[in-house]
Amino acid sequence: MSSGPIRAVHAVGDLWVSSGGPSRSVTAVCDALARGGAAVDLVTSWPDPAVPIVRPAEAGVRLLAVADGARSGLWQGARSAFGRAVAEAAAPPGVAVVHDHGLWLPTNRAAALAARAAGRPFVVSPKGMLSDRALRVKRAKKRLAWHLYQRRVLGLVDAFQATSEAEAADVRRAGFRQPVAVIPHGVAVPPSASPRPARAGRRTALFLSRVHPIKGLPDLVEAWDRVRPDAWRLVVAGPDEEGHRAALERQVAAAGLGGAVSFAGPVEEAAKWDLYREADLFVLPTHSENFGIVVAEALAAGLPVLTTKGAPWQALETERCGWWTDVGAEPVAAALREATAAPPEALRAMGERGRAYVAGHLSWDRAAAEHLALYQWLLGGGPRPNSVV
Protein backbone atom coordinates (compact mmCIF):
# COMPACT_ATOMS: atom_id res chain seq x y z
CA MET A 1 0.00 0.00 0.00
CA SER A 2 1.31 3.45 -0.90
CA SER A 3 2.19 5.89 1.83
CA GLY A 4 -0.04 8.79 2.80
CA PRO A 5 -3.51 9.04 4.30
CA ILE A 6 -6.34 6.93 2.97
CA ARG A 7 -8.78 8.83 0.80
CA ALA A 8 -12.31 7.59 1.45
CA VAL A 9 -14.81 8.50 -1.26
CA HIS A 10 -18.31 8.05 0.17
CA ALA A 11 -21.33 8.13 -2.12
CA VAL A 12 -25.00 8.43 -1.14
CA GLY A 13 -28.12 9.14 -3.19
CA ASP A 14 -29.15 12.11 -1.06
CA LEU A 15 -28.51 13.78 2.28
CA TRP A 16 -31.95 15.33 2.69
CA VAL A 17 -32.88 16.12 6.27
CA SER A 18 -36.21 14.39 5.60
CA SER A 19 -34.43 11.13 4.76
CA GLY A 20 -33.84 10.56 8.46
CA GLY A 21 -31.17 8.24 9.84
CA PRO A 22 -29.16 7.45 6.68
CA SER A 23 -28.38 11.12 5.99
CA ARG A 24 -27.11 11.57 9.53
CA SER A 25 -25.21 8.29 9.77
CA VAL A 26 -23.35 8.82 6.49
CA THR A 27 -22.25 12.35 7.40
CA ALA A 28 -21.36 11.24 10.94
CA VAL A 29 -19.06 8.43 9.80
CA CYS A 30 -17.43 10.76 7.25
CA ASP A 31 -16.79 13.32 10.00
CA ALA A 32 -15.31 10.62 12.23
CA LEU A 33 -13.10 9.31 9.41
CA ALA A 34 -11.73 12.83 8.92
CA ARG A 35 -10.99 13.08 12.65
CA GLY A 36 -9.19 9.75 12.32
CA GLY A 37 -6.83 11.15 9.68
CA ALA A 38 -8.52 10.15 6.41
CA ALA A 39 -9.12 12.50 3.52
CA VAL A 40 -12.85 12.23 2.84
CA ASP A 41 -14.94 13.15 -0.20
CA LEU A 42 -18.72 12.86 0.20
CA VAL A 43 -20.58 12.68 -3.11
CA THR A 44 -24.35 13.18 -3.12
CA SER A 45 -27.12 14.41 -5.41
CA TRP A 46 -28.75 17.74 -4.55
CA PRO A 47 -30.89 18.90 -7.46
CA ASP A 48 -32.89 21.44 -5.45
CA PRO A 49 -30.81 23.73 -3.20
CA ALA A 50 -34.02 24.77 -1.46
CA VAL A 51 -34.27 21.29 0.09
CA PRO A 52 -32.27 21.23 3.36
CA ILE A 53 -29.54 18.60 3.64
CA VAL A 54 -27.43 17.25 6.49
CA ARG A 55 -23.95 18.69 6.03
CA PRO A 56 -20.65 17.30 7.34
CA ALA A 57 -19.22 19.20 10.29
CA GLU A 58 -15.50 18.48 9.85
CA ALA A 59 -13.31 20.60 7.58
CA GLY A 60 -11.60 17.40 6.40
CA VAL A 61 -14.77 16.27 4.61
CA ARG A 62 -15.23 17.73 1.11
CA LEU A 63 -18.89 17.78 0.08
CA LEU A 64 -19.42 17.22 -3.65
CA ALA A 65 -23.09 17.95 -4.39
CA VAL A 66 -24.24 16.96 -7.88
CA ALA A 67 -27.13 18.93 -9.38
CA ASP A 68 -28.64 15.86 -11.07
CA GLY A 69 -31.25 13.95 -9.07
CA ALA A 70 -30.45 10.58 -7.51
CA ARG A 71 -32.72 8.89 -10.09
CA SER A 72 -31.20 10.52 -13.17
CA GLY A 73 -28.62 9.09 -15.53
CA LEU A 74 -29.78 5.47 -15.22
CA TRP A 75 -28.08 4.27 -18.37
CA GLN A 76 -25.11 6.66 -18.25
CA GLY A 77 -23.60 4.96 -15.21
CA ALA A 78 -20.04 6.19 -14.65
CA ARG A 79 -20.59 8.82 -17.37
CA SER A 80 -23.45 10.45 -15.43
CA ALA A 81 -22.72 13.58 -13.43
CA PHE A 82 -22.81 11.52 -10.23
CA GLY A 83 -20.48 8.87 -11.66
CA ARG A 84 -18.04 11.50 -12.91
CA ALA A 85 -17.95 13.11 -9.45
CA VAL A 86 -17.12 9.75 -7.83
CA ALA A 87 -14.48 8.98 -10.47
CA GLU A 88 -12.81 12.37 -10.13
CA ALA A 89 -12.69 12.05 -6.34
CA ALA A 90 -11.16 8.57 -6.59
CA ALA A 91 -8.71 9.36 -9.42
CA PRO A 92 -5.80 11.26 -7.80
CA PRO A 93 -2.67 9.20 -6.98
CA GLY A 94 -2.56 7.57 -3.57
CA VAL A 95 -4.62 5.05 -1.69
CA ALA A 96 -8.38 5.36 -2.06
CA VAL A 97 -11.54 3.38 -1.45
CA VAL A 98 -15.05 4.04 -2.80
CA HIS A 99 -17.79 3.37 -0.23
CA ASP A 100 -21.40 3.51 -1.45
CA HIS A 101 -24.50 3.66 0.74
CA GLY A 102 -27.91 2.15 0.02
CA LEU A 103 -29.39 0.19 -2.88
CA TRP A 104 -31.95 0.46 -5.67
CA LEU A 105 -30.85 3.81 -7.11
CA PRO A 106 -28.99 4.54 -10.35
CA THR A 107 -26.43 6.37 -8.21
CA ASN A 108 -25.43 2.98 -6.79
CA ARG A 109 -24.70 1.72 -10.29
CA ALA A 110 -22.82 4.91 -11.14
CA ALA A 111 -20.64 4.63 -8.01
CA ALA A 112 -19.86 0.96 -8.68
CA LEU A 113 -18.84 1.52 -12.28
CA ALA A 114 -16.80 4.59 -11.36
CA ALA A 115 -14.94 2.61 -8.68
CA ARG A 116 -14.24 -0.21 -11.12
CA ALA A 117 -13.00 2.22 -13.80
CA ALA A 118 -10.67 3.88 -11.26
CA GLY A 119 -9.38 0.50 -10.04
CA ARG A 120 -10.40 1.26 -6.44
CA PRO A 121 -11.76 -1.19 -3.83
CA PHE A 122 -15.54 -0.89 -3.63
CA VAL A 123 -17.48 -1.16 -0.36
CA VAL A 124 -21.28 -1.13 -0.03
CA SER A 125 -23.43 -0.47 3.03
CA PRO A 126 -26.90 -1.92 2.18
CA LYS A 127 -28.64 0.19 4.86
CA GLY A 128 -31.14 -2.56 5.64
CA MET A 129 -32.34 -2.75 2.04
CA LEU A 130 -31.72 -6.50 1.66
CA SER A 131 -33.97 -7.53 4.54
CA ASP A 132 -37.02 -9.66 3.75
CA ARG A 133 -39.35 -6.86 4.83
CA ALA A 134 -37.54 -4.20 2.79
CA LEU A 135 -37.53 -6.42 -0.31
CA ARG A 136 -41.32 -6.77 -0.10
CA VAL A 137 -41.81 -2.99 -0.32
CA LYS A 138 -42.30 -2.02 -4.01
CA ARG A 139 -41.36 -5.59 -4.89
CA ALA A 140 -42.05 -5.28 -8.64
CA LYS A 141 -39.82 -2.21 -9.06
CA LYS A 142 -37.03 -3.82 -7.07
CA ARG A 143 -37.18 -7.02 -9.09
CA LEU A 144 -36.82 -4.94 -12.25
CA ALA A 145 -33.91 -2.96 -10.77
CA TRP A 146 -32.32 -6.23 -9.60
CA HIS A 147 -32.22 -7.57 -13.14
CA LEU A 148 -31.33 -4.26 -14.78
CA TYR A 149 -28.38 -3.28 -12.61
CA GLN A 150 -28.51 -4.03 -8.90
CA ARG A 151 -27.34 -7.66 -8.98
CA ARG A 152 -24.39 -6.76 -11.21
CA VAL A 153 -23.51 -3.79 -9.00
CA LEU A 154 -23.35 -6.00 -5.93
CA GLY A 155 -21.24 -8.50 -7.84
CA LEU A 156 -18.57 -5.76 -8.13
CA VAL A 157 -18.40 -5.28 -4.35
CA ASP A 158 -15.08 -6.06 -2.65
CA ALA A 159 -16.62 -5.97 0.84
CA PHE A 160 -19.97 -5.19 2.43
CA GLN A 161 -20.34 -3.16 5.60
CA ALA A 162 -23.28 -4.26 7.74
CA THR A 163 -24.42 -2.67 10.96
CA SER A 164 -25.48 -5.96 12.60
CA GLU A 165 -25.14 -9.72 12.37
CA ALA A 166 -28.73 -9.79 11.09
CA GLU A 167 -27.83 -7.53 8.19
CA ALA A 168 -24.77 -9.67 7.42
CA ALA A 169 -27.15 -12.64 7.24
CA ASP A 170 -29.31 -10.69 4.76
CA VAL A 171 -26.26 -10.28 2.49
CA ARG A 172 -25.56 -14.03 2.62
CA ARG A 173 -29.23 -14.86 2.02
CA ALA A 174 -29.11 -12.72 -1.14
CA GLY A 175 -26.37 -15.02 -2.42
CA PHE A 176 -23.26 -12.86 -2.03
CA ARG A 177 -20.05 -14.39 -0.66
CA GLN A 178 -17.73 -11.39 -0.45
CA PRO A 179 -16.37 -10.40 2.98
CA VAL A 180 -18.87 -8.65 5.28
CA ALA A 181 -17.62 -6.32 8.01
CA VAL A 182 -20.09 -5.91 10.87
CA ILE A 183 -19.53 -2.34 12.09
CA PRO A 184 -22.42 -0.85 14.11
CA HIS A 185 -23.27 2.82 13.85
CA GLY A 186 -22.10 5.19 16.50
CA VAL A 187 -24.16 7.77 18.29
CA ALA A 188 -23.32 11.35 19.17
CA VAL A 189 -24.21 12.14 22.76
CA PRO A 190 -24.84 15.86 23.31
CA PRO A 191 -22.54 17.44 25.92
CA SER A 192 -25.58 18.57 27.87
CA ALA A 193 -26.75 14.98 28.52
CA SER A 194 -27.44 14.66 32.25
CA PRO A 195 -29.13 12.20 34.61
CA ARG A 196 -32.87 12.08 34.08
CA PRO A 197 -34.88 14.03 36.65
CA ALA A 198 -37.63 12.47 38.72
CA ARG A 199 -41.04 13.74 37.53
CA ALA A 200 -44.48 13.57 39.03
CA GLY A 201 -47.76 13.43 37.11
CA ARG A 202 -48.36 12.27 33.55
CA ARG A 203 -45.54 10.36 31.90
CA THR A 204 -44.55 10.25 28.23
CA ALA A 205 -43.79 7.48 25.76
CA LEU A 206 -41.99 8.82 22.69
CA PHE A 207 -41.79 7.58 19.10
CA LEU A 208 -39.26 9.56 17.04
CA SER A 209 -38.52 8.40 13.49
CA ARG A 210 -40.00 8.61 10.01
CA VAL A 211 -43.78 8.30 10.07
CA HIS A 212 -43.76 5.47 7.54
CA PRO A 213 -45.61 2.14 7.34
CA ILE A 214 -42.41 0.14 7.92
CA LYS A 215 -42.07 1.67 11.39
CA GLY A 216 -45.08 -0.26 12.73
CA LEU A 217 -47.07 2.68 14.05
CA PRO A 218 -50.49 1.07 13.41
CA ASP A 219 -49.33 -1.74 15.73
CA LEU A 220 -48.35 0.84 18.35
CA VAL A 221 -51.70 2.66 18.18
CA GLU A 222 -53.55 -0.65 18.48
CA ALA A 223 -51.33 -1.68 21.38
CA TRP A 224 -51.93 1.67 23.11
CA ASP A 225 -55.67 1.16 22.64
CA ARG A 226 -55.44 -2.28 24.27
CA VAL A 227 -53.33 -1.16 27.23
CA ARG A 228 -54.58 2.45 27.76
CA PRO A 229 -51.93 3.05 30.42
CA ASP A 230 -53.11 5.33 33.19
CA ALA A 231 -51.32 8.69 33.47
CA TRP A 232 -49.34 8.13 30.25
CA ARG A 233 -49.39 9.88 26.88
CA LEU A 234 -47.86 8.88 23.54
CA VAL A 235 -46.02 11.46 21.41
CA VAL A 236 -45.35 10.57 17.76
CA ALA A 237 -42.62 12.77 16.27
CA GLY A 238 -40.99 12.71 12.85
CA PRO A 239 -41.57 13.60 9.19
CA ASP A 240 -44.64 12.21 7.45
CA GLU A 241 -44.01 9.91 4.48
CA GLU A 242 -46.52 8.57 1.95
CA GLY A 243 -49.37 10.34 3.78
CA HIS A 244 -49.10 7.82 6.61
CA ARG A 245 -49.80 10.34 9.36
CA ALA A 246 -53.35 10.97 8.09
CA ALA A 247 -54.12 7.24 8.26
CA LEU A 248 -52.74 7.08 11.80
CA GLU A 249 -54.75 10.11 12.89
CA ARG A 250 -57.89 8.39 11.63
CA GLN A 251 -56.95 5.27 13.57
CA VAL A 252 -56.35 7.32 16.73
CA ALA A 253 -59.70 9.11 16.35
CA ALA A 254 -61.60 5.87 15.71
CA ALA A 255 -60.12 4.38 18.89
CA GLY A 256 -61.01 7.47 20.94
CA LEU A 257 -57.36 8.09 21.81
CA GLY A 258 -57.21 11.76 20.82
CA GLY A 259 -56.51 12.85 24.39
CA ALA A 260 -53.66 10.37 24.84
CA VAL A 261 -51.86 10.34 21.46
CA SER A 262 -50.42 13.45 19.78
CA PHE A 263 -48.34 14.11 16.66
CA ALA A 264 -45.39 16.49 16.90
CA GLY A 265 -44.32 16.54 13.23
CA PRO A 266 -40.71 16.93 12.03
CA VAL A 267 -38.21 17.84 14.74
CA GLU A 268 -34.96 19.81 14.43
CA GLU A 269 -31.73 18.40 15.89
CA ALA A 270 -31.67 20.44 19.12
CA ALA A 271 -35.39 19.93 19.74
CA LYS A 272 -34.92 16.19 19.18
CA TRP A 273 -32.68 15.89 22.23
CA ASP A 274 -35.15 17.92 24.26
CA LEU A 275 -37.86 15.41 23.35
CA TYR A 276 -35.67 12.53 24.46
CA ARG A 277 -34.93 14.21 27.80
CA GLU A 278 -38.59 15.04 28.42
CA ALA A 279 -39.78 11.45 27.80
CA ASP A 280 -39.87 8.47 30.16
CA LEU A 281 -39.90 5.65 27.60
CA PHE A 282 -38.88 5.34 23.95
CA VAL A 283 -40.96 3.11 21.64
CA LEU A 284 -40.02 1.91 18.13
CA PRO A 285 -42.48 -0.80 16.97
CA THR A 286 -40.60 -1.23 13.68
CA HIS A 287 -41.03 -4.06 11.21
CA SER A 288 -37.48 -3.77 9.85
CA GLU A 289 -34.29 -1.87 10.74
CA ASN A 290 -30.69 -2.55 9.81
CA PHE A 291 -29.65 -0.76 13.02
CA GLY A 292 -32.15 1.74 14.40
CA ILE A 293 -30.02 4.75 15.25
CA VAL A 294 -32.89 6.36 17.17
CA VAL A 295 -32.66 3.46 19.64
CA ALA A 296 -29.01 4.30 20.28
CA GLU A 297 -29.86 7.99 20.63
CA ALA A 298 -32.64 7.28 23.11
CA LEU A 299 -30.33 5.11 25.20
CA ALA A 300 -27.64 7.80 25.06
CA ALA A 301 -30.21 10.24 26.43
CA GLY A 302 -30.92 7.90 29.34
CA LEU A 303 -34.24 6.51 28.10
CA PRO A 304 -35.30 2.86 28.43
CA VAL A 305 -36.36 1.50 25.03
CA LEU A 306 -39.14 -0.77 23.81
CA THR A 307 -38.56 -2.06 20.29
CA THR A 308 -39.21 -5.16 18.23
CA LYS A 309 -37.07 -7.96 16.87
CA GLY A 310 -37.35 -6.19 13.54
CA ALA A 311 -34.41 -4.17 14.92
CA PRO A 312 -31.09 -5.82 15.96
CA TRP A 313 -31.25 -4.72 19.60
CA GLN A 314 -30.85 -7.85 21.72
CA ALA A 315 -28.63 -5.67 23.92
CA LEU A 316 -31.83 -4.24 25.42
CA GLU A 317 -32.31 -7.60 27.11
CA THR A 318 -28.69 -8.49 27.84
CA GLU A 319 -27.93 -5.04 29.27
CA ARG A 320 -31.32 -4.79 31.05
CA CYS A 321 -32.15 -1.44 29.52
CA GLY A 322 -35.42 -2.12 27.73
CA TRP A 323 -37.80 -4.55 26.02
CA TRP A 324 -37.09 -6.48 22.79
CA THR A 325 -40.30 -8.08 21.61
CA ASP A 326 -41.79 -9.74 18.55
CA VAL A 327 -43.29 -7.66 15.76
CA GLY A 328 -47.03 -7.00 15.99
CA ALA A 329 -49.68 -5.27 18.06
CA GLU A 330 -50.15 -8.09 20.59
CA PRO A 331 -46.47 -8.52 21.62
CA VAL A 332 -45.96 -4.73 21.61
CA ALA A 333 -49.02 -4.38 23.88
CA ALA A 334 -47.64 -6.99 26.29
CA ALA A 335 -44.30 -5.19 26.52
CA LEU A 336 -46.01 -1.80 26.75
CA ARG A 337 -48.18 -3.02 29.62
CA GLU A 338 -45.07 -4.09 31.55
CA ALA A 339 -43.10 -0.93 30.73
CA THR A 340 -45.83 1.51 31.70
CA ALA A 341 -46.50 -0.37 34.93
CA ALA A 342 -42.84 -0.13 36.01
CA PRO A 343 -42.07 2.36 38.80
CA PRO A 344 -40.35 5.57 37.62
CA GLU A 345 -37.17 4.70 39.51
CA ALA A 346 -36.98 1.34 37.69
CA LEU A 347 -37.28 3.06 34.31
CA ARG A 348 -34.58 5.57 35.28
CA ALA A 349 -32.25 2.74 36.32
CA MET A 350 -32.79 1.02 32.97
CA GLY A 351 -32.03 4.28 31.18
CA GLU A 352 -28.79 4.70 33.11
CA ARG A 353 -27.69 1.18 32.16
CA GLY A 354 -28.51 1.97 28.53
CA ARG A 355 -26.49 5.17 28.58
CA ALA A 356 -23.51 3.33 30.06
CA TYR A 357 -23.77 0.68 27.33
CA VAL A 358 -23.80 3.27 24.54
CA ALA A 359 -20.88 5.19 26.04
CA GLY A 360 -18.80 2.02 26.22
CA HIS A 361 -19.70 0.40 22.90
CA LEU A 362 -21.13 2.85 20.38
CA SER A 363 -19.13 5.87 19.32
CA TRP A 364 -18.55 7.26 15.85
CA ASP A 365 -14.79 7.38 16.42
CA ARG A 366 -14.83 3.64 17.18
CA ALA A 367 -16.88 3.03 14.03
CA ALA A 368 -14.43 5.12 11.98
CA ALA A 369 -11.45 3.17 13.31
CA GLU A 370 -13.12 -0.07 12.21
CA HIS A 371 -13.89 1.40 8.79
CA LEU A 372 -10.25 2.43 8.39
CA ALA A 373 -9.07 -1.05 9.38
CA LEU A 374 -11.36 -2.52 6.70
CA TYR A 375 -10.07 -0.08 4.07
CA GLN A 376 -6.43 -0.80 4.96
CA TRP A 377 -7.05 -4.54 4.63
CA LEU A 378 -8.74 -4.13 1.23
CA LEU A 379 -5.81 -2.00 0.09
CA GLY A 380 -3.35 -4.70 1.13
CA GLY A 381 -1.82 -2.76 4.00
CA GLY A 382 -3.31 -4.34 7.11
CA PRO A 383 -4.45 -7.61 8.69
CA ARG A 384 -7.97 -9.01 8.31
CA PRO A 385 -10.09 -6.97 10.75
CA ASN A 386 -11.98 -8.67 13.55
CA SER A 387 -15.16 -7.07 12.18
CA VAL A 388 -15.05 -9.22 9.04
CA VAL A 389 -17.30 -12.30 9.20
C-alpha positions in Angstrom: 0.0 0.0 0.0 1.3 3.5 -0.9 2.2 5.9 1.8 0.0 8.8 2.8 -3.5 9.0 4.3 -6.3 6.9 3.0 -8.8 8.8 0.8 -12.3 7.6 1.5 -14.8 8.5 -1.3 -18.3 8.1 0.2 -21.3 8.1 -2.1 -25.0 8.4 -1.1 -28.1 9.1 -3.2 -29.1 12.1 -1.1 -28.5 13.8 2.3 -32.0 15.3 2.7 -32.9 16.1 6.3 -36.2 14.4 5.6 -34.4 11.1 4.8 -33.8 10.6 8.5 -31.2 8.2 9.8 -29.2 7.5 6.7 -28.4 11.1 6.0 -27.1 11.6 9.5 -25.2 8.3 9.8 -23.3 8.8 6.5 -22.2 12.3 7.4 -21.4 11.2 10.9 -19.1 8.4 9.8 -17.4 10.8 7.3 -16.8 13.3 10.0 -15.3 10.6 12.2 -13.1 9.3 9.4 -11.7 12.8 8.9 -11.0 13.1 12.7 -9.2 9.8 12.3 -6.8 11.1 9.7 -8.5 10.1 6.4 -9.1 12.5 3.5 -12.8 12.2 2.8 -14.9 13.1 -0.2 -18.7 12.9 0.2 -20.6 12.7 -3.1 -24.4 13.2 -3.1 -27.1 14.4 -5.4 -28.7 17.7 -4.5 -30.9 18.9 -7.5 -32.9 21.4 -5.5 -30.8 23.7 -3.2 -34.0 24.8 -1.5 -34.3 21.3 0.1 -32.3 21.2 3.4 -29.5 18.6 3.6 -27.4 17.2 6.5 -23.9 18.7 6.0 -20.7 17.3 7.3 -19.2 19.2 10.3 -15.5 18.5 9.8 -13.3 20.6 7.6 -11.6 17.4 6.4 -14.8 16.3 4.6 -15.2 17.7 1.1 -18.9 17.8 0.1 -19.4 17.2 -3.7 -23.1 18.0 -4.4 -24.2 17.0 -7.9 -27.1 18.9 -9.4 -28.6 15.9 -11.1 -31.3 14.0 -9.1 -30.5 10.6 -7.5 -32.7 8.9 -10.1 -31.2 10.5 -13.2 -28.6 9.1 -15.5 -29.8 5.5 -15.2 -28.1 4.3 -18.4 -25.1 6.7 -18.3 -23.6 5.0 -15.2 -20.0 6.2 -14.6 -20.6 8.8 -17.4 -23.4 10.4 -15.4 -22.7 13.6 -13.4 -22.8 11.5 -10.2 -20.5 8.9 -11.7 -18.0 11.5 -12.9 -17.9 13.1 -9.5 -17.1 9.8 -7.8 -14.5 9.0 -10.5 -12.8 12.4 -10.1 -12.7 12.1 -6.3 -11.2 8.6 -6.6 -8.7 9.4 -9.4 -5.8 11.3 -7.8 -2.7 9.2 -7.0 -2.6 7.6 -3.6 -4.6 5.0 -1.7 -8.4 5.4 -2.1 -11.5 3.4 -1.4 -15.0 4.0 -2.8 -17.8 3.4 -0.2 -21.4 3.5 -1.4 -24.5 3.7 0.7 -27.9 2.1 0.0 -29.4 0.2 -2.9 -32.0 0.5 -5.7 -30.8 3.8 -7.1 -29.0 4.5 -10.3 -26.4 6.4 -8.2 -25.4 3.0 -6.8 -24.7 1.7 -10.3 -22.8 4.9 -11.1 -20.6 4.6 -8.0 -19.9 1.0 -8.7 -18.8 1.5 -12.3 -16.8 4.6 -11.4 -14.9 2.6 -8.7 -14.2 -0.2 -11.1 -13.0 2.2 -13.8 -10.7 3.9 -11.3 -9.4 0.5 -10.0 -10.4 1.3 -6.4 -11.8 -1.2 -3.8 -15.5 -0.9 -3.6 -17.5 -1.2 -0.4 -21.3 -1.1 0.0 -23.4 -0.5 3.0 -26.9 -1.9 2.2 -28.6 0.2 4.9 -31.1 -2.6 5.6 -32.3 -2.7 2.0 -31.7 -6.5 1.7 -34.0 -7.5 4.5 -37.0 -9.7 3.7 -39.4 -6.9 4.8 -37.5 -4.2 2.8 -37.5 -6.4 -0.3 -41.3 -6.8 -0.1 -41.8 -3.0 -0.3 -42.3 -2.0 -4.0 -41.4 -5.6 -4.9 -42.0 -5.3 -8.6 -39.8 -2.2 -9.1 -37.0 -3.8 -7.1 -37.2 -7.0 -9.1 -36.8 -4.9 -12.2 -33.9 -3.0 -10.8 -32.3 -6.2 -9.6 -32.2 -7.6 -13.1 -31.3 -4.3 -14.8 -28.4 -3.3 -12.6 -28.5 -4.0 -8.9 -27.3 -7.7 -9.0 -24.4 -6.8 -11.2 -23.5 -3.8 -9.0 -23.3 -6.0 -5.9 -21.2 -8.5 -7.8 -18.6 -5.8 -8.1 -18.4 -5.3 -4.4 -15.1 -6.1 -2.7 -16.6 -6.0 0.8 -20.0 -5.2 2.4 -20.3 -3.2 5.6 -23.3 -4.3 7.7 -24.4 -2.7 11.0 -25.5 -6.0 12.6 -25.1 -9.7 12.4 -28.7 -9.8 11.1 -27.8 -7.5 8.2 -24.8 -9.7 7.4 -27.1 -12.6 7.2 -29.3 -10.7 4.8 -26.3 -10.3 2.5 -25.6 -14.0 2.6 -29.2 -14.9 2.0 -29.1 -12.7 -1.1 -26.4 -15.0 -2.4 -23.3 -12.9 -2.0 -20.1 -14.4 -0.7 -17.7 -11.4 -0.4 -16.4 -10.4 3.0 -18.9 -8.7 5.3 -17.6 -6.3 8.0 -20.1 -5.9 10.9 -19.5 -2.3 12.1 -22.4 -0.9 14.1 -23.3 2.8 13.8 -22.1 5.2 16.5 -24.2 7.8 18.3 -23.3 11.3 19.2 -24.2 12.1 22.8 -24.8 15.9 23.3 -22.5 17.4 25.9 -25.6 18.6 27.9 -26.7 15.0 28.5 -27.4 14.7 32.3 -29.1 12.2 34.6 -32.9 12.1 34.1 -34.9 14.0 36.7 -37.6 12.5 38.7 -41.0 13.7 37.5 -44.5 13.6 39.0 -47.8 13.4 37.1 -48.4 12.3 33.5 -45.5 10.4 31.9 -44.6 10.3 28.2 -43.8 7.5 25.8 -42.0 8.8 22.7 -41.8 7.6 19.1 -39.3 9.6 17.0 -38.5 8.4 13.5 -40.0 8.6 10.0 -43.8 8.3 10.1 -43.8 5.5 7.5 -45.6 2.1 7.3 -42.4 0.1 7.9 -42.1 1.7 11.4 -45.1 -0.3 12.7 -47.1 2.7 14.1 -50.5 1.1 13.4 -49.3 -1.7 15.7 -48.4 0.8 18.4 -51.7 2.7 18.2 -53.5 -0.6 18.5 -51.3 -1.7 21.4 -51.9 1.7 23.1 -55.7 1.2 22.6 -55.4 -2.3 24.3 -53.3 -1.2 27.2 -54.6 2.4 27.8 -51.9 3.0 30.4 -53.1 5.3 33.2 -51.3 8.7 33.5 -49.3 8.1 30.3 -49.4 9.9 26.9 -47.9 8.9 23.5 -46.0 11.5 21.4 -45.4 10.6 17.8 -42.6 12.8 16.3 -41.0 12.7 12.9 -41.6 13.6 9.2 -44.6 12.2 7.5 -44.0 9.9 4.5 -46.5 8.6 1.9 -49.4 10.3 3.8 -49.1 7.8 6.6 -49.8 10.3 9.4 -53.3 11.0 8.1 -54.1 7.2 8.3 -52.7 7.1 11.8 -54.8 10.1 12.9 -57.9 8.4 11.6 -56.9 5.3 13.6 -56.4 7.3 16.7 -59.7 9.1 16.4 -61.6 5.9 15.7 -60.1 4.4 18.9 -61.0 7.5 20.9 -57.4 8.1 21.8 -57.2 11.8 20.8 -56.5 12.8 24.4 -53.7 10.4 24.8 -51.9 10.3 21.5 -50.4 13.4 19.8 -48.3 14.1 16.7 -45.4 16.5 16.9 -44.3 16.5 13.2 -40.7 16.9 12.0 -38.2 17.8 14.7 -35.0 19.8 14.4 -31.7 18.4 15.9 -31.7 20.4 19.1 -35.4 19.9 19.7 -34.9 16.2 19.2 -32.7 15.9 22.2 -35.2 17.9 24.3 -37.9 15.4 23.4 -35.7 12.5 24.5 -34.9 14.2 27.8 -38.6 15.0 28.4 -39.8 11.4 27.8 -39.9 8.5 30.2 -39.9 5.7 27.6 -38.9 5.3 24.0 -41.0 3.1 21.6 -40.0 1.9 18.1 -42.5 -0.8 17.0 -40.6 -1.2 13.7 -41.0 -4.1 11.2 -37.5 -3.8 9.8 -34.3 -1.9 10.7 -30.7 -2.6 9.8 -29.6 -0.8 13.0 -32.2 1.7 14.4 -30.0 4.8 15.2 -32.9 6.4 17.2 -32.7 3.5 19.6 -29.0 4.3 20.3 -29.9 8.0 20.6 -32.6 7.3 23.1 -30.3 5.1 25.2 -27.6 7.8 25.1 -30.2 10.2 26.4 -30.9 7.9 29.3 -34.2 6.5 28.1 -35.3 2.9 28.4 -36.4 1.5 25.0 -39.1 -0.8 23.8 -38.6 -2.1 20.3 -39.2 -5.2 18.2 -37.1 -8.0 16.9 -37.3 -6.2 13.5 -34.4 -4.2 14.9 -31.1 -5.8 16.0 -31.2 -4.7 19.6 -30.8 -7.9 21.7 -28.6 -5.7 23.9 -31.8 -4.2 25.4 -32.3 -7.6 27.1 -28.7 -8.5 27.8 -27.9 -5.0 29.3 -31.3 -4.8 31.0 -32.1 -1.4 29.5 -35.4 -2.1 27.7 -37.8 -4.6 26.0 -37.1 -6.5 22.8 -40.3 -8.1 21.6 -41.8 -9.7 18.6 -43.3 -7.7 15.8 -47.0 -7.0 16.0 -49.7 -5.3 18.1 -50.1 -8.1 20.6 -46.5 -8.5 21.6 -46.0 -4.7 21.6 -49.0 -4.4 23.9 -47.6 -7.0 26.3 -44.3 -5.2 26.5 -46.0 -1.8 26.8 -48.2 -3.0 29.6 -45.1 -4.1 31.6 -43.1 -0.9 30.7 -45.8 1.5 31.7 -46.5 -0.4 34.9 -42.8 -0.1 36.0 -42.1 2.4 38.8 -40.4 5.6 37.6 -37.2 4.7 39.5 -37.0 1.3 37.7 -37.3 3.1 34.3 -34.6 5.6 35.3 -32.3 2.7 36.3 -32.8 1.0 33.0 -32.0 4.3 31.2 -28.8 4.7 33.1 -27.7 1.2 32.2 -28.5 2.0 28.5 -26.5 5.2 28.6 -23.5 3.3 30.1 -23.8 0.7 27.3 -23.8 3.3 24.5 -20.9 5.2 26.0 -18.8 2.0 26.2 -19.7 0.4 22.9 -21.1 2.8 20.4 -19.1 5.9 19.3 -18.5 7.3 15.9 -14.8 7.4 16.4 -14.8 3.6 17.2 -16.9 3.0 14.0 -14.4 5.1 12.0 -11.4 3.2 13.3 -13.1 -0.1 12.2 -13.9 1.4 8.8 -10.2 2.4 8.4 -9.1 -1.1 9.4 -11.4 -2.5 6.7 -10.1 -0.1 4.1 -6.4 -0.8 5.0 -7.1 -4.5 4.6 -8.7 -4.1 1.2 -5.8 -2.0 0.1 -3.3 -4.7 1.1 -1.8 -2.8 4.0 -3.3 -4.3 7.1 -4.5 -7.6 8.7 -8.0 -9.0 8.3 -10.1 -7.0 10.7 -12.0 -8.7 13.6 -15.2 -7.1 12.2 -15.1 -9.2 9.0 -17.3 -12.3 9.2 
